[in-house]
Amino acid sequence: MSGLADRIRAAASAFRDESPIEASAGGAMGVPEMLGEIGAALLDSSQATSDVEEILKRIADRYARPELRVFVLPTLVLVEDPTTTPSQTSIFPANESALRLDQSDAVERLVRHSVRDRATPESVISAITQIRRTDSRFGPVLTVVGYTLLTVGFGMVLNPTVSALPIYFVLGVVVGTIVQVGSRASTLSLILPAFTAFAVTLLISLLIGPFVHDDVIRLVAPSLVSFLPGLTLTVAAVELTSGQMMAGASRLVFGIARLGLLVFGVFVGVSVAGAPAPNGEAPVQLGAWAPWTGIALVALGYYFFSAAPRRSLVWILYALVVAYSAQLLGNLMLGPELSGLVGALLVIPAVNLAGRLKGAPSKGIMLTCAYWLLVPGAMGFIGLSNAASGTAGATGTILQTFGSLIAIAIGMVLGAGLRRDATAIARGWHSVAKDEEEPRDD
């Protein structure tokens, strides 16, 4: 990514060397296309439509095109130019696959460059194309290793039994390999969530379940971490809370449909193999140290699986520790159902403060990883799977999941609002101090 950053800086430097008239003319011609490409890239970085729309309007103002109208949906960006006759509306679809963490980091840095330096729209569009084409610096083997670490880490956050650890390791290797192979086959990728859930459930029910003193669904859930739509459901709740009804409703339906595919795979697997009967031995859980070790493994797993930017591992671990610690505090203060509210409320300002430090990755990278630890996607999956299998208590788990989603969304909205208010106050004080320093004519 260093070469890409050099190209972005070169484009910005070339723009600064232009005359003001030439820069303004060149920037005005391609601004709608630039906004569409930036918006699609931000959507592929799993950002909420309300945030994307705010960013695009700020860029349009920076390029002296405030008359442009921007509409953002979860899968596309609409940019209307009312100055043309007739009024022209351009459509920019977002890709189906999400960007890796290093690509998301490059997109956010590119947005900051474009706002600060007013780089030419042509150079911005070219940089986004290069970002999308950049291959992961980690090969398939390290990617599977990263997925295995993710599986074991998320499993340890659940404080499992001792015998579940090797099972998480085996399932991580299996599912990581399936993800690598299936993502390259367009036909298989359509049914990959249901197929993977079916395969791991069948494997556990036939070969592993009788020897492990833990619930089958708790064993399956961590290995399906890349398919669980927890982040999608949380962003949907944020959009609904922010008044983005179309975007939030469509994203919520998509997340529930993804959960349904996973639950269908589990249901078919249990129906074919049958649920293993408990052997009557008391489970021995790892203890209070397990979640903290799991968080470290999750950070390392993210670094390899999603090709996080260089020197970002410590910052990812920081965001995960803050999110989990805030959840524990919320659990003590408000109970488990509302712990996500405190977690989201505290993690946003903490990440924004860290993002101002030199050497830190973009704030979106840290927030994305923190949201994965906050979101109750695994809870919803477990609740729906238990409901499909007729297990008692499934309804309560499902209701708790959606209650946690709303609590996290409110915490995120409040945290973002407090951050904006603090920034506005700081700018106001800075402006007042600057005015007082200027000499006045008597």
N, C-alpha and C positions, 0 to 999 in steps of 0.2 A: 504493500500500500504506500510505501515511501515514494515510488515513482509517480503514483496518482496524485499524491499531495503536491509534488513538485510541479506537475502539470497545472493543477488548480492555482498555485501561487504564480506560475508564469502567466496564466491567463489574466489573473487580477493585475499583475504588474504591467502587462501589455495594455490593459484598459486604462490604467492610470497615466500611461504615456500619451494617450490620445488627447486631442483637443476637446474642450467641453462640448462644442457643437457636434463634432463627429461622434462622440460617445453618446450623446443624447439621441441622435438620429439612429445610430446603430442599435441602442438599447430598446427604443420604442417599437421597432419593427418586429422583434421576436419575443417580446415579453409574454404574450399569451401562451405561446408554445413552451417557454421556459417555466411558467407557472404550472402548466399541466404536467410537465415531466417531473418537476420537483414534487408536486402533490402526489403523483402516482408512486414515486420512490418513498415518500414519507408514509403512505398507506401500506406499502410493502414492508415498512419497518415497524408495523403494528402500532401506529399512533392513532389516536382517536380522531374522528372526522372534525370535531370542533377545534382541536389543536391544529390540525392541518389547515383548516380554513383560516384560522387566525394568522398563522405563519404566512400563508399566501397573500393575504390582504396587506400584511406589513411589507412584504417584498414589493407588491404592486405600488404601494405608496412610496417606497424607496426609489423606485424606477420612474416616478412621476406619472404613473398610470392608475390613479385612484378610481377612475371611471369603470375599470374592468370589474365584472361581476363573476364571483367564484362560487360554485356549488360543489360540495364534496360529499360523495357517498362511499360506502366501504369498498366498492370495487371500481370506482371511476371518479374522474374529476371533470367538471364542466366549467369552461371559461368562456364567458360571453363578452364580446367587444361591441359596445353600443355605438362606437364612432364610425363603424362601417355601414354602408347602405347596400342591401339591408343588414340588419344586425346579425353578426356571425357568431355562432356558438361552436366551439371545438370540444371534442370528447377525447379524453385520455384515459384508457383503461389501465387499471393496476394489474400486475401479474398475479397468477394464482399462488405462486410459491413465495414465501416470506424471505426477505433478505437475511443474510448471515449478520452476526454482530459486527464484524469488521466492515461490511458494506453499509450497515446502518450508521456506524460511526463516521464513515467517509461522507455519507449523504448529509448528516447534520453539520459536519465541518464545512462542507460545500455551501450549505445554506447560510452559515455565518459569514463565509467569505463573500457571497453574493450580496448580502445585506450591508456589510461593512464597506466593501470595495466597489460595489456595483460592477462586477465583472460582466462582460458581454454575454447576452443570452446564448449566443452560439457556443461559447466556451463552456458555459454551465451545462448545456444540453449534451455536449460532447463528453464532459466529465462524468455525467450520470450514466451515459452509455458505457463508458469504460468501467465504471463501478460495477454495473450489472454483469459485465463480461469477465470480471476478475475471478479467477479460480481460487478455491481455498488453499491456503499455504500448507495445510495438513492433508495428508493422503487418506485413502479409505481406512487404512489400519488404525491410524491415530483417531480418526473420526469414530470408529467403532469402540475404541478404548474410551473415548470421551463419553459415548452413550452408556457404556457399562458403568463408568464412574457416576454418571447421572442417576442411573437406576439404583445402584447401591446407596448413593447419598440420599435420594428421596425415600428409599426404603428405611434407612436409619433414622430419618426425621420422624417416621411413624413409630419409633421405638419398638422394633419387631422382636421376635424370639431369636435365640442364638442360632438355631438351625436354619433360619430364613436367609442368612447372609450368603451362603454359597448359592442358594436358589436365585437371589437377586443377581449375582454375578453371572450365572449361566443364562438367565433370561435376558440380561443386558446384552450379552454377546449375540444371542439369537436374534433379538429384536433389532439391535443395531445393524446386524448384517441384512435383515429383511428390509430395513429402511433404506440402506445403501443400494440394494439391488432393485427394490420396488420403485424407488423414486426415479429410476432411469427408464422404467417401462410404463408408458402412458396408460395402457389398459389396466395393468395391475394397480397403478396408483389410485384409480378410482375406488377400488374396493379394499385398499390397503388397511385402513383402520379395522374394518370388520374381520378381514382375513387374519391380521396379526393378533387381534384379541381372541379369535377362535383357536389359532395355533398355540398360543401360550397357555390358554385355559385347558386345551386338550393335553398338552404336555404335562401340566401340573396335576391334572385330575388322574391321569393314567400312571405316571412314573414317579412323581415327586410328592404329591399331596399326602399319601399315607405315611410318609416318613417325617413330615414337618408338622409341628404343633402350632399352626397358625391358620387363619381364615384364608380360603383360596382367593377371594377378591383382594384382600390386603397384599397377597403375594403377586397378583397380576398387575395391580394399579401402578406401582412404580416403574415397571418395565414399559408401560404405555405412555410415558411422560411426554413424548413428542406428539402424541395424538390427543391428549387430554385438552379440551378447549377452555381451560381455566382463564387464560389471558383474554381469549375472545369474549367470554361471558362477562369478565370484569370490564373490559372496554365498552361492551354493550350497555352495561349498567351505568357507566360514566356518561355515555352519550344520551341515554334516556334521562338521567338526572340533569344533564345540561340542556335539555329541550330538543335534542336531535332525535326526533321521534322515528323518522324513516330509517336513518342509519342505525339507531339503537335497536329497533324492532327487527330489522333484517339480520343484523349481526347476532342478536339473541336467538333467532330461529335457526341460524346456521350452527351456532354452538350447541343448541339442544339436539339438532339433527346429527352432529358429530358424536355427541354422547350416545344417541340412539344407535348409531352404527357400532360403536364399541360394545354397548350392552347387548346388541343382537349377536355379536361374535361370541361373547361370554356365554350367553344363553344357549346358543347352538353347541358350544363346546361342552357345557355341563350336561346338556340333553343327550349328546352322543356318548360321553364317557361316564356320566354320573358323578355327582359330588362325592369326594372321598369321605368316608366316615371317620369321625374323630377317634383317636386311639386311647383316649381317656387320661393321658399323661398331662400334668399341669404345665402350661407354657412358662418358660423362663425368659423374661424380657431382658434386654441389654442393660437398661438403666438410664439415668438422667444424662449421662455423658454422650449417649448415642446421637441425639439430634445435633449436638455441636460438631461432632465428628462428621456427621452426614452433611452439614452445611459446607464444611471444607471440601468434601468430595464433590458436592454439587458445583461449587465454584470452579474446581479443576475440570470437572466434566463439561461445563459450559465453555470453558476456555478452548478445549479441544474440539468438541462436537460442533459448536457454532463458530469456530475460528474467530474468537474474540481478538480485538486489536492487541498488538504487542504491548507489554508492560501494563496490561489492564487487569491481571489476575488479582492483585492486591485490592484494587478498587471494587471488583465484583464481589470479593469476599467481604469487604467493608459493607457494601449495600445489603448483602444477605444477612450479615450479623445484625445490622441495624433493624432490618425488617423482622427478624425472628425475635430479637430482644424486645422490640416494640409490641409484638404480638403477645409475648409473655406478660408484659406490663399491662396490656389491655385485658388479658385473661384474669389477672388479679383484680383489676379495677371494675370491669364490666361483665366478665364472664366470657366463655369461649365463643358465643354467638357474635359478640361485638368486638372481639379482640382485633379483627381485621380493620375496624375503623381507626383504632389507635395506631395500628401498624402503618396504615396508609397515611395517616395524618402526620406521623413523625418522619417517615422515610423520605417524603418529598422534600422538605426543607433540608434534611441531612444530606441528601444526594445533591441538591442545588448548591449547598455550601462546599461540598467536596469537588463539584464540577468547576469551581472557580480556581482551584489550586493548579499549579503548573504540573504538567505530566499526567493529569487525570483524563480519562476518556470522556466522550460526550455523555451528558447526563442521561440521555435516552438508553444507553447501554446499561448503566447501573439500575435505572428504574425498571427496565424490562426484566432483568434477572431478579430484582426484588419482588416484582409482581408475581413471578412464577412461584415464589415461596409464600406469597400472601393468598393467591387465588385458591379457592376451594374446588378446583376442577376434579381432583381425586375424590373429594367428598361426594360430589354429585354423581360421579361414576359408581362409587361404592353403593350409594343410596339407590340408584336406578337398577343396578345389578341385583341388589338384595330384593328389590321389589319384583323383578322379573323371576327370581327364584323362589319368591314367597317367603322370604326371611322376615321375621318380626322386627319391628323398629325401622323399616325402610322408609316409611312415610315421614317419620321424625327427622331422619337424616336428610331427606330431600328438602324439607321445609327449612332445616337449619342451613343447608347449602345456599338456598336463595336468600335467606335472611343475611347470611354472611356476605353474599354478593352486594346487596344493597348497602350494608355497613361499610364495606371496602370502597364502594363507589362514592359514598358520602365523604368518607375520609380523604379520598383522592381529590374530590372537588374542593373541600375545605383547605386541604394542604396547598393545592395550587393557588387558591384564592389568597391565602395568607402570604404565599411567596410573592404574588403580584403586588399585594398591598405593601409588603416590606420593601420591594424594589421601587415602587412609586414614592414611598416616603423617603428612601435613601436618595433618590434623584432630586426630590424637592429640597432636602437639606443641602445637597451639593450645589443646587442652583442658587439657594439663598446665600450660602457661604461664598460662592463665586461673585455674586453681586455686591456683597459687603467688602470684598477685597478690591473691587474696581475703584479707582479714584473718582471723586465727584467734584464738579466745578462749583465753587462757592459763588 
